[in-house]
Amino acid sequence: MVALALDARLRDHLLAKPNLFSEGGGMAASFQRPVLCIFDRNFELAVGIQHDWSYRPLVHDVLDLKLNRVTLPGEKTAVKSYELDDSDPFWAANSWSPFPKVAEEIETQLSKYKQDVDEVNRRTGGKDGVEFDGTDLIGNTKHLMNAVNSLPELTERKKMIDKHTNIATVLLGHIKERSLDGYCDCENDMLVKGSVDRSMLLGLLRGKGTKEDKLRLAITYLLSFETPPPAELEQIETALRESEVDMYAFQYVKRIKSLNTSFAASSASASRGNIVDWAEKLYGQSISAVTAGVKNLLSAGRQLALTRTVEALMEGKPNPEVDSYLFFDPRAPRTGSGAQFKGPFREAIVFMIGGGNYVEYRSLVELGQRSQPAKHVIYGATEILNGVEFVQQLTELGQKMGLGGGGLTQSQ
């Protein structure tokens, strides 16, 4: 278990003199330690699979944003590469906005840019039909100097507008070609409202979209309902096979859900040692991660299960949702049950083992912003995955478990 190993490492470090925590001198006494929250990806699967309608997750998912850089196909096999980070004012202001709002903002920025260019032309006499007035030489010289000074800013604005226009145009092409708006709407209804338009669901599985889109939609359905009707589930599996979708990831999630349900309903008399052996043999991970998956596999409401849990951990108050969590304090004496909460905490470091995503990051940032007083939350992960990459990992797990993943060819 990562938390146990980290706790042991920190305890060993504290025994060394001097150590990192003693070098601050008087500052260490006034420093309030943050709480480090470590989660396994099984804690909440749906958030790593679902399609998202916000600009940043959409660029990451559809255009494969890597290290703040996105590459777009160009004309005649040429490619265009753009940097996307907080030094870009448009990206900083709109990266979490829904895509339609981003498209509107691009139009607004372009219109304002054109107005500013026209104003510069008008003041400097650069517009057709405007004659130069020699009697106003001083005034025209002043306007000309202002225009020259404004040119670098106008040039940068034009580059920024062109960049996001190109990105939005490519995104729009994918949205229309794959009906991504339909996938987002259907998944949102299932995850947030707990309902599904079955005709729409089957229509998407049999219609537009990549094989990965359809697989992600089907897995989201599987995770959204505790006991989906067997006949309906069979229809979904048939639709996937008709589209020749690899079923390994779907069968893996289906198996995990079945085992988690069985575990949750198992007799209380089952020995903990046997359950630990079972969990480690099946998943290669600790029992805490498996039991967390039982409780949080289905995320209720818009607020993510991860965000709700981090908020409860930072409050440090008795809470049934987190009372069973193990809490380690390297400065406290070793005990069999672990240390006690010493909250509330103003700062938290959240680390996801097994792949993080921008949706979780955004949710945690919003948690910090809406808290009174404001809290500071740092989010990290072993890697940042988009939906396709995460499903590929689930596919590999399904293959290792030998669950069978053929599409249409299975029945031939």
DRENZAZA-332647 format. One line per field, with one value per residue (C-alpha): x, y, z. Coordinates in nm, 4 decimals. Last residue first. Example, Ala and Ser with C-alpha at 12.3 -4.5 7.8 and 13.67 -1.06 7.14 Angstrom:
<nodes>
xx	(1.3670	1.2300);
yy	(-0.1060	-0.4500);
zz	(0.7140	0.7800);
</nodes>
This chain:
<nodes>
xx	(-1.8881	-2.0162	-1.6868	-1.6125	-1.8768	-1.6663	-1.4067	-1.3203	-1.2981	-1.2641	-0.9147	-0.8260	-0.5129	-0.7231	-0.9671	-0.6812	-0.5443	-0.8886	-0.9146	-0.5851	-0.7196	-1.0329	-0.8117	-0.6311	-0.9583	-1.1076	-0.8104	-0.5319	-0.3111	-0.0380	0.0633	-0.1637	-0.1532	-0.3986	-0.3063	-0.5898	-0.5757	-0.8736	-1.0623	-1.2197	-1.4922	-1.4794	-1.6059	-1.2608	-1.1015	-1.3864	-1.3810	-1.0149	-1.1074	-1.3787	-1.1468	-0.8781	-1.1310	-1.2515	-0.8940	-0.8007	-0.6039	-0.4415	-0.3898	-0.2882	-0.4641	-0.2913	-0.4687	-0.2553	-0.4643	-0.4398	-0.6508	-0.6984	-0.9607	-0.8361	-0.6389	-0.7814	-0.6720	-0.3656	-0.3681	-0.5650	-0.2739	-0.0855	0.2529	0.3215	0.2439	0.4959	0.4520	0.0752	-0.1262	-0.5034	-0.6802	-1.0295	-1.3251	-1.4587	-1.4595	-1.8193	-1.9584	-1.8253	-1.6613	-1.4899	-1.1551	-1.2968	-1.0200	-1.1223	-1.4862	-1.3902	-1.1580	-1.4425	-1.6951	-1.4397	-1.3519	-1.7192	-1.7654	-2.0166	-2.2731	-2.4971	-2.4274	-2.1118	-2.1613	-1.8400	-1.8059	-1.8982	-1.7862	-1.4820	-1.3680	-1.3920	-1.1557	-0.9042	-0.8983	-0.8434	-0.4979	-0.3900	-0.2928	-0.6475	-0.7559	-0.4928	-0.4746	-0.8501	-0.8930	-0.6099	-0.7558	-1.0989	-0.9571	-0.7742	-1.0838	-1.2719	-1.6247	-1.8689	-2.0130	-2.1670	-2.1160	-2.3408	-2.0688	-1.8368	-2.0971	-2.1632	-1.7911	-1.7516	-2.0315	-1.9022	-1.5505	-1.6803	-1.8844	-1.5890	-1.3723	-1.6416	-1.6672	-1.2898	-1.2492	-1.5423	-1.3608	-1.6261	-1.7253	-2.0239	-2.2569	-2.0685	-2.1433	-2.5111	-2.5346	-2.3793	-2.6301	-2.9257	-2.8031	-2.7888	-3.1478	-3.2613	-3.0661	-3.2262	-2.9531	-2.8874	-2.6833	-2.7218	-2.4672	-2.1605	-2.2979	-2.4323	-2.0905	-1.9397	-2.1759	-2.0959	-1.7222	-1.7518	-1.9500	-1.6976	-1.4093	-1.5683	-1.5833	-1.9040	-2.2118	-2.4897	-2.5557	-2.4335	-2.5736	-2.9171	-2.9088	-2.8635	-3.1133	-3.3779	-3.2972	-3.3392	-3.1545	-3.2124	-2.9982	-3.0133	-2.6424	-2.4598	-2.7232	-2.8417	-2.4823	-2.3910	-2.6741	-2.6007	-2.2253	-2.2769	-2.5259	-2.2898	-2.0174	-2.2193	-1.9055	-1.8788	-2.0457	-1.8338	-1.5172	-1.5641	-1.6473	-1.3209	-1.1252	-1.2954	-1.2477	-0.8725	-0.8387	-1.0419	-0.8406	-0.5133	-0.6479	-0.7784	-0.4450	-0.2483	-0.4835	-0.4472	-0.0694	-0.0744	-0.3092	-0.0762	0.2282	0.0451	-0.0732	0.2482	0.2459	-0.1158	-0.0399	0.2495	0.0270	-0.2402	0.0206	0.1552	-0.1980	-0.2561	0.0755	0.0156	-0.3372	-0.2959	-0.1644	-0.5006	-0.4551	-0.7597	-0.9843	-1.1445	-0.9825	-0.8861	-0.5299	-0.6006	-0.4304	-0.7388	-0.9621	-0.7113	-0.6628	-1.0411	-1.0848	-0.8236	-1.0006	-1.3359	-1.1851	-1.0361	-1.3681	-1.5442	-1.2784	-1.3024	-1.6805	-1.6662	-1.4127	-1.6370	-1.9322	-1.7280	-1.6155	-1.9769	-2.0693	-1.7739	-1.8771	-1.6340	-1.3436	-1.0723	-1.2324	-1.0355	-0.6945	-0.7250	-0.8142	-0.5347	-0.2657	0.0086	-0.2116	-0.1231	-0.2029	0.0927	-0.0004	0.1211	0.0097	0.0590	0.1319	-0.0086	-0.1256	-0.3431	-0.3100	-0.3698	-0.3678	-0.1097	-0.1832	0.0703	0.0220	0.2302	0.0003	-0.3437	-0.4816	-0.7145	-1.0407	-0.9879	-0.7447	-0.9212	-1.2563	-1.1198	-0.9996	-1.3106	-1.5834	-1.8323	-1.6993	-1.7179	-1.7214	-1.4449	-1.2232	-1.5188	-1.6930	-1.4240	-1.4396	-1.2421	-1.1064	-0.8462	-0.6844	-0.6751	-0.4117	-0.5101	-0.2194	-0.3333	-0.1439	0.0767	0.0182	0.3477	0.3868	0.6335	0.8170	0.8922	1.0974	1.3606	1.2838	1.5559	1.3668	1.1233	1.3887	1.5993	1.8975	1.9170	1.7525	1.4621	1.2167	1.3380	1.2632	0.9116	0.8644	0.9655	0.7366	0.4412	0.5170	0.5220	0.1947	0.0282	0.1426	0.0000);
yy	(-1.5749	-1.4904	-1.3595	-1.1682	-0.9144	-0.7838	-0.9861	-0.9041	-1.2184	-1.2034	-1.3474	-1.1560	-1.0188	-0.9196	-0.7325	-0.5469	-0.4504	-0.3247	-0.1179	0.0469	0.1207	0.2661	0.5116	0.6168	0.6754	0.8790	1.1104	1.0254	1.2374	1.0264	0.8963	1.1671	1.5109	1.7680	2.0528	2.2000	2.5390	2.6377	2.9669	3.0722	2.9954	2.7261	2.8097	2.8525	2.5426	2.3188	2.4736	2.3754	2.0222	1.9930	2.1283	1.8720	1.5902	1.6878	1.7349	1.3711	1.1391	0.7998	0.4906	0.6341	0.9652	1.2165	1.4939	1.7431	1.9413	2.2839	2.4698	2.1634	2.1307	1.9124	1.6867	1.3494	1.0611	0.8470	0.4857	0.1911	-0.0205	0.2737	0.4242	0.7399	1.0667	1.2591	1.0386	1.1034	0.8413	0.8341	0.5228	0.5890	0.4247	0.7537	0.9016	0.8729	0.8336	1.1805	1.2860	1.6190	1.6773	1.9390	1.8574	1.4912	1.5816	1.8112	1.5454	1.2926	1.5168	1.6058	1.2413	1.1438	1.4077	1.6857	1.6680	1.4211	1.0703	0.8946	0.5213	0.3316	0.5184	0.2699	-0.0526	0.1151	0.2300	-0.1330	-0.2355	0.0408	-0.0338	-0.4050	-0.3407	-0.3961	-0.6764	-0.6824	-1.0457	-1.1934	-0.8836	-0.8691	-1.2377	-1.2418	-0.9345	-1.0974	-1.4141	-1.2174	-1.0120	-1.3276	-1.3570	-1.3280	-1.0061	-1.2134	-1.0829	-0.8133	-0.5568	-0.8248	-0.9524	-0.6003	-0.5370	-0.8640	-0.7798	-0.4273	-0.5540	-0.8127	-0.5569	-0.3203	-0.5960	-0.7037	-0.3511	-0.3140	-0.6439	-0.5856	-0.4667	-0.2900	-0.4528	-0.2172	-0.5187	-0.6302	-0.3012	-0.3139	-0.6697	-0.5638	-0.2804	-0.5029	-0.7580	-0.4879	-0.3965	-0.7573	-0.7936	-0.4802	-0.2589	-0.3226	-0.0418	0.1981	0.4592	0.2362	0.0143	0.3145	0.4799	0.1564	0.1672	0.5324	0.4668	0.1718	0.3786	0.6607	0.4110	0.2531	0.5981	0.7927	0.8001	0.5428	0.2043	0.2891	0.6406	0.5119	0.2589	0.5365	0.7668	0.4925	0.4175	0.7755	0.7377	0.8292	0.8719	1.2498	1.3162	1.0133	0.8884	1.2260	1.3471	1.0390	1.1001	1.4713	1.4214	1.1421	1.3544	1.6516	1.4183	1.3368	1.1804	1.3737	1.6844	1.7006	1.6035	1.8881	2.1287	2.0389	2.1138	2.4532	2.5280	2.4643	2.6805	2.9634	2.9262	2.9836	3.2569	3.4506	3.4213	3.5274	3.8237	3.9272	3.9110	4.1333	4.3818	4.4070	4.4541	4.7181	4.9358	5.1371	5.2061	5.3226	5.5528	5.6992	5.7528	5.9211	6.1625	6.2315	6.2948	6.5504	6.7257	6.7352	6.8699	7.1390	6.8742	6.6934	6.3484	6.2366	5.9508	5.7609	5.4301	5.3925	5.4509	5.8041	5.7402	5.7753	5.5756	5.2994	5.2612	5.2558	4.9958	4.7762	4.8159	4.7240	4.4199	4.3024	4.3506	4.1360	3.8667	3.8618	3.8311	3.5535	3.3660	3.4198	3.2643	2.9561	2.9270	2.9500	2.6634	2.4591	2.4833	2.6994	2.5477	2.6667	3.0099	3.2668	3.0986	2.9818	3.3319	3.4904	3.2531	3.2642	3.0204	2.7368	2.6114	2.6002	2.5369	2.3017	2.3180	2.0287	2.0145	1.7131	1.9321	2.1515	2.1193	1.8573	1.9970	1.9493	2.0415	2.1434	2.1894	1.8795	1.6672	1.7637	1.4673	1.6547	1.4862	1.4143	1.6892	1.9496	1.8427	1.8424	2.2039	2.3331	2.1865	1.9367	1.6222	1.2628	1.0017	0.7506	0.8923	1.0343	0.6970	0.5038	0.6401	0.4838	0.2272	0.4893	0.4498	0.7463	0.9178	1.2238	1.4263	1.6666	1.9952	2.0872	2.4161	2.6025	2.8194	2.5868	2.5100	2.8788	2.8918	2.6611	2.5744	2.3084	2.0792	1.9386	1.8521	1.6637	1.7367	1.4920	1.1721	1.0314	1.2411	1.0721	0.7258	0.8372	0.9857	0.6598	0.4534	0.6815	0.6636	0.2831	0.2703	0.5221	0.3331	0.0000);
zz	(-3.7019	-3.3572	-3.2245	-3.5451	-3.4546	-3.1684	-2.9821	-2.6230	-2.4177	-2.0402	-2.0157	-1.6983	-1.8645	-2.1664	-1.9462	-1.7792	-2.1212	-2.2250	-1.9067	-2.0046	-2.3519	-2.1902	-2.0021	-2.3187	-2.5032	-2.2190	-2.1795	-1.9401	-1.7147	-1.5554	-1.2112	-1.0771	-0.9183	-0.7857	-0.5499	-0.3415	-0.1703	0.0383	0.0413	0.3694	0.2894	0.0221	-0.3269	-0.4810	-0.3290	-0.4367	-0.7849	-0.8188	-0.7084	-0.9751	-1.2446	-1.1637	-1.1614	-1.5086	-1.6315	-1.5810	-1.3544	-1.4108	-1.1985	-0.8637	-0.8026	-0.5769	-0.3893	-0.1978	0.0472	0.2067	0.4616	0.6783	0.9508	1.0839	1.3149	1.2131	1.4321	1.3791	1.2674	1.4066	1.5267	1.6583	1.5740	1.7677	1.5845	1.3764	1.0684	1.0753	0.8907	0.8470	0.7220	0.5892	0.7660	0.9030	0.5523	0.4325	0.7866	0.8779	1.2027	1.1298	0.9618	0.7260	0.4779	0.4704	0.4030	0.1146	-0.0264	-0.0149	-0.1873	-0.4546	-0.5250	-0.5417	-0.8099	-0.7668	-1.0458	-0.8665	-0.7413	-0.8585	-0.8922	-0.8254	-0.4964	-0.2262	-0.3855	-0.5391	-0.1965	-0.0834	-0.3616	-0.2933	0.0780	0.0108	-0.1262	-0.4852	-0.7222	-0.8518	-0.8287	-0.5978	-0.3818	-0.3439	-0.2660	-0.0133	0.1558	0.1639	0.3175	0.5867	0.6653	0.7559	0.6218	0.9119	0.7740	0.4963	0.1461	0.0037	-0.0499	-0.1881	-0.4304	-0.5537	-0.5917	-0.7793	-1.0227	-1.0767	-1.1367	-1.3859	-1.5809	-1.5823	-1.7299	-1.9773	-2.1133	-2.1364	-2.3233	-2.5611	-2.8754	-3.0814	-3.4091	-3.4541	-3.4432	-3.1319	-2.9584	-3.0558	-2.9217	-2.5911	-2.5636	-2.6420	-2.3860	-2.1223	-2.1996	-2.1623	-1.8361	-1.6854	-1.5344	-1.1637	-1.0063	-1.2940	-1.3958	-1.4196	-1.6972	-1.8855	-1.8632	-1.9962	-2.2959	-2.3683	-2.3449	-2.5845	-2.8323	-2.8326	-2.8614	-3.1681	-3.3209	-3.3449	-3.5619	-3.5423	-3.3837	-3.0336	-3.0697	-3.1684	-2.8855	-2.6308	-2.8001	-2.8027	-2.4398	-2.3226	-1.9935	-1.6320	-1.3220	-1.3534	-1.3088	-1.4464	-1.6902	-1.8149	-1.8481	-2.0496	-2.2961	-2.3332	-2.3800	-2.6358	-2.8291	-2.8357	-2.9613	-3.2712	-3.4281	-3.7563	-3.6190	-3.3025	-3.4899	-3.7401	-3.4591	-3.2874	-3.6046	-3.6367	-3.2666	-3.2919	-3.6031	-3.4492	-3.1291	-3.3096	-3.5387	-3.2379	-3.0550	-3.3626	-3.4148	-3.0513	-3.0796	-3.3892	-3.2240	-2.9229	-3.1475	-3.3589	-3.0694	-3.0440	-3.4180	-3.3977	-3.1062	-3.3036	-3.6056	-3.3953	-3.2585	-3.6063	-3.7303	-3.4551	-3.5226	-3.8981	-3.8679	-4.1372	-4.3772	-4.3817	-4.5389	-4.7347	-4.6189	-4.9094	-4.8278	-4.4635	-4.3521	-4.2386	-3.9094	-3.6913	-3.9259	-3.9743	-3.5999	-3.5485	-3.8216	-3.6508	-3.3155	-3.4689	-3.6393	-3.3093	-3.1322	-3.3928	-3.3644	-2.9844	-2.9973	-3.2570	-3.0441	-2.7406	-2.9225	-3.0111	-2.6477	-2.5318	-2.7655	-2.6261	-2.2618	-2.0612	-1.8665	-2.1071	-2.1435	-1.9418	-1.9291	-2.2892	-2.4103	-2.2052	-2.3415	-2.0777	-1.8858	-2.1229	-2.4705	-2.7107	-3.0730	-3.3460	-3.7069	-3.9466	-4.3191	-4.5051	-4.7972	-4.5758	-4.2010	-3.9343	-3.5821	-3.3060	-2.9435	-2.6808	-2.3075	-2.2304	-2.4461	-2.5833	-2.7783	-3.0166	-2.9138	-2.5437	-2.4457	-2.6604	-2.5138	-2.1582	-2.2120	-2.3926	-2.1728	-2.3181	-2.1502	-2.2709	-1.9943	-1.9255	-1.6519	-1.4596	-1.4779	-1.2907	-0.9372	-0.6515	-0.8980	-0.9888	-0.6465	-0.4122	-0.1976	0.0063	0.1489	0.4191	0.4385	0.7335	0.9062	0.9337	1.2423	1.4184	1.0945	1.0378	1.3586	1.2150	0.8534	0.8442	1.0785	0.8228	0.5635	0.8124	1.0367	1.1960	1.0675	1.2686	1.0652	0.7463	0.8823	0.9759	0.6282	0.4590	0.6826	0.6077	0.2351	0.2422	0.4347	0.2031	-0.1096	0.0000);
</nodes>
